[in-house]
Amino acid sequence: MTDRQVGDGSTTEQIESAYGSDHAVKVIQTQAGSAIFATTGDPNAVGNGNPGDLIGFAIGGDTVGPPEIGGIPGFEYCSG
């Protein structure tokens, strides 16, 4: 669980509710499937370094997995 009481088993709506007032929250498709993240930085800068406080969650069905601090589960960070 995060300090905002969301984590493994939470819904995307709970993530949006917990972080939406002071973070950009976005659902994206990764190499491993859907994920949701929250950042205090530019959400379009994710993957090009750390855009600000970043926390990501893999989406599986109707709930998310455990939080990944500083990254997004399934996101390929290498360039090529």
N, C-alpha and C positions, 0 to 999 in steps of 0.2 A: 504494500500500500504506500501511496505517497503521503506527504504531509497534509494533503487535502482530502484524504480518505477515499481515493479511487485507486484501483489496481486490478489484479487478476479477478475476473468475474464481473467487473463493472460494465455498464453499457456505454456506448459512444455518447449518448445523451448525458450520462453522468459526468463524463470527461468534459464535455462542452459546458455543462453547468458549473463544474468546479474551476475551470480555467478560463472560460470565455470572457469574463469581465476585465481581465488584465493581460491576457495572452491571445495571440492569433491561434486558432484551432482549425486544423485542416485534415481531411481524409484524403489519402493518396493510395495509389497502386504501387506496390514494390515488386521486386523480383519474386518474393515469397507470398504475395497476396496483398490484401487490404491492410492498411495501418492508419492510425490517427496520431497526430502529434500536436503539441502545444509549445509555442515559443514566444519569448518576449521580443525577439528580433523579427526581421523580414522573413515571412514564411517562404518566399520565393528563393531565399538564399540557402535553404536547407540542402545539404549535399555539397556546398561550396565553402566548407569550414563551418564552424559553429556560429549560427546567426544570433545567438543570445541564449538565454536559458532554454534548454530543449529537453523535452521528455516525450518519448514515443511509446506506443502500444500496438501490438499486432491485433488485428480483428479476426476473431474466429466465430462465425455464426452471429449470434446476437450479443456477444460479450467480447471483452478485450483480455489479453494476456497480461503478464506482469510488466511493470514499467521498465523502460530502458532509459536511463538518465544520460543525456548527451548524445543520443542517437535514436534511430527508428529501426525496429526489428525488420529484417528483410531488405533494408535499403543498402544498395551497393555503393560504397563510398569511394571506390577507386576510379581513376580517370583513365581514359585510354584512347 
